[in-house]
Amino acid sequence: MKHYLITSQFLKPFETFGDVVPQHRAHLQAWYDRRAILCSGPRADRQGGVILARAEDPAAIAEMLAGDPYQRLGLARYTTVEFSPAKHQPLLEAWVQGA
């Protein structure tokens, strides 16, 4: 299982996103349901967001981001960094191991 830190940068003011926000959250929920996302949320400065995710390969992450309403509508640009969790809290053991 590969792990990814995904950051987004909003390309338009967040205040203009309107009803796209619930669509974005519903899209992410589908990936939470697949146990692909551990956590996500907006940056404190409201200029973008962060997702901590896992997948078998980069193509799955590309699929997740391609379907995101923020990306489809040109509201955000994503950056993905693959990493290897060398240490983690014991409560994350199953998620890190891919269970």
Stockholm file with secondary structure:
# STOCKHOLM 1.0

chainA/1-99         MKHYLITSQFLKPFETFGDVVPQHRAHLQAWYDRRAILCSGPRADRQGGVILARAEDPAAIAEMLAGDPYQRLGLARYTTVEFSPAKHQPLLEAWVQGA
#=GR chainA/1-99 SS CEEEEEEEEESSCGGGCTTHHHHHHHHHHHHHHTTCEEEEEECTTSSEEEEEEEESSHHHHHHHHHTCHHHHTTSEEEEEEEECCSCCCGGGHHHHHTC
#=GC SS_cons        CEEEEEEEEESSCGGGCTTHHHHHHHHHHHHHHTTCEEEEEECTTSSEEEEEEEESSHHHHHHHHHTCHHHHTTSEEEEEEEECCSCCCGGGHHHHHTC
//
